[in-house]
Each structure stands twice: as C-alpha cells, then as structure tokens.
Amino acid sequence: MVSFYEGNSIEDKWEKFISDLEALPSEFKVLGINDYLFLDGYEKVVGYKQAGRLQNIECLFPVVEFRIKKFGGNKVFKRVNFHIIFSLRGKNQALS
C-alpha cells in the first residue's frame, strides 16, 4: 500500500487507500487485509472502521502472507506464497 499511493506523509497514503476502499462498488462487503508476517495494516484499517469509516464494508479479515524461499518444483514455479486468512470467531481470540 505504501509504495502504491502517493502522498506527502504515510497518513496521506492511508487516507487515499481508505477512500478507495470506501469507493468500491456496493457488491464488495467483505475484505481481507493482507500483510507480510504482521497484522499492522489490518489493525490500522480496523481502526478506521471503528472510527466510523468504511461503512460500506461489513466485515474485515486479517490475511497474513508467508513467502517460502525454498519449496520445490521447476525453476519457474519454485517459490510458493501462503496466504492465511484468520477466523474472527470466538470472544477470546487474540491475533496480535
């Protein structure tokens, strides 16, 4: 997200990202927020939602991407990325 959006500050970039999410077609109700190894981006987007933004989105899921260096296969398809979508069920779950 940081490298895709232009802005004078990281907050300017976040504002543009959140505005784009708010401008999604009405069919988009559920989003997975993808991060590499951490949940920082997901937590930031949840903060915007809790502050009253993203009213068009009903549910956010944390997604963590793990990039595996050595996996197998031929040279073209040697690397594999795992995307883990976490469930939000259960009152006592802590993701961070």
Contacts in CASP RR format, 6 or more apart in sequence:
PFRMAT RR
TARGET T0000
AUTHOR 0000-0000-0000
METHOD contacts of the structure
MODEL  1
MVSFYEGNSIEDKWEKFISDLEALPSEFKVLGINDYLFLDGYEKVVGYKQ
AGRLQNIECLFPVVEFRIKKFGGNKVFKRVNFHIIFSLRGKNQALS
1 13 0 8 1.000
1 14 0 8 1.000
1 17 0 8 1.000
1 41 0 8 1.000
2 10 0 8 1.000
2 13 0 8 1.000
5 12 0 8 1.000
5 13 0 8 1.000
5 16 0 8 1.000
5 17 0 8 1.000
6 13 0 8 1.000
6 16 0 8 1.000
7 13 0 8 1.000
7 16 0 8 1.000
14 44 0 8 1.000
14 48 0 8 1.000
18 45 0 8 1.000
18 48 0 8 1.000
18 53 0 8 1.000
18 54 0 8 1.000
21 31 0 8 1.000
21 45 0 8 1.000
21 54 0 8 1.000
21 56 0 8 1.000
21 57 0 8 1.000
22 53 0 8 1.000
22 54 0 8 1.000
22 55 0 8 1.000
22 56 0 8 1.000
24 56 0 8 1.000
24 57 0 8 1.000
26 56 0 8 1.000
28 56 0 8 1.000
28 57 0 8 1.000
29 56 0 8 1.000
29 57 0 8 1.000
29 58 0 8 1.000
29 59 0 8 1.000
30 57 0 8 1.000
30 58 0 8 1.000
30 59 0 8 1.000
30 60 0 8 1.000
30 61 0 8 1.000
31 45 0 8 1.000
31 57 0 8 1.000
31 59 0 8 1.000
31 60 0 8 1.000
31 61 0 8 1.000
32 42 0 8 1.000
32 60 0 8 1.000
32 61 0 8 1.000
32 62 0 8 1.000
32 63 0 8 1.000
32 85 0 8 1.000
33 41 0 8 1.000
33 42 0 8 1.000
33 45 0 8 1.000
33 60 0 8 1.000
33 61 0 8 1.000
33 62 0 8 1.000
33 63 0 8 1.000
34 63 0 8 1.000
34 64 0 8 1.000
34 65 0 8 1.000
34 83 0 8 1.000
35 41 0 8 1.000
35 42 0 8 1.000
35 62 0 8 1.000
35 63 0 8 1.000
35 64 0 8 1.000
35 65 0 8 1.000
36 64 0 8 1.000
36 65 0 8 1.000
36 67 0 8 1.000
37 64 0 8 1.000
37 65 0 8 1.000
37 66 0 8 1.000
38 64 0 8 1.000
39 62 0 8 1.000
39 64 0 8 1.000
39 95 0 8 1.000
39 96 0 8 1.000
42 60 0 8 1.000
42 62 0 8 1.000
42 63 0 8 1.000
42 95 0 8 1.000
43 96 0 8 1.000
45 54 0 8 1.000
45 60 0 8 1.000
46 60 0 8 1.000
48 54 0 8 1.000
49 57 0 8 1.000
49 60 0 8 1.000
54 60 0 8 1.000
59 88 0 8 1.000
61 85 0 8 1.000
61 86 0 8 1.000
61 88 0 8 1.000
62 85 0 8 1.000
62 86 0 8 1.000
62 95 0 8 1.000
63 83 0 8 1.000
63 84 0 8 1.000
63 85 0 8 1.000
63 86 0 8 1.000
64 83 0 8 1.000
64 84 0 8 1.000
64 86 0 8 1.000
65 81 0 8 1.000
65 82 0 8 1.000
65 83 0 8 1.000
65 84 0 8 1.000
66 81 0 8 1.000
66 82 0 8 1.000
66 84 0 8 1.000
67 79 0 8 1.000
67 81 0 8 1.000
68 79 0 8 1.000
68 80 0 8 1.000
68 81 0 8 1.000
68 82 0 8 1.000
69 79 0 8 1.000
70 78 0 8 1.000
71 78 0 8 1.000
71 79 0 8 1.000
71 80 0 8 1.000
72 78 0 8 1.000
86 95 0 8 1.000
87 93 0 8 1.000
END
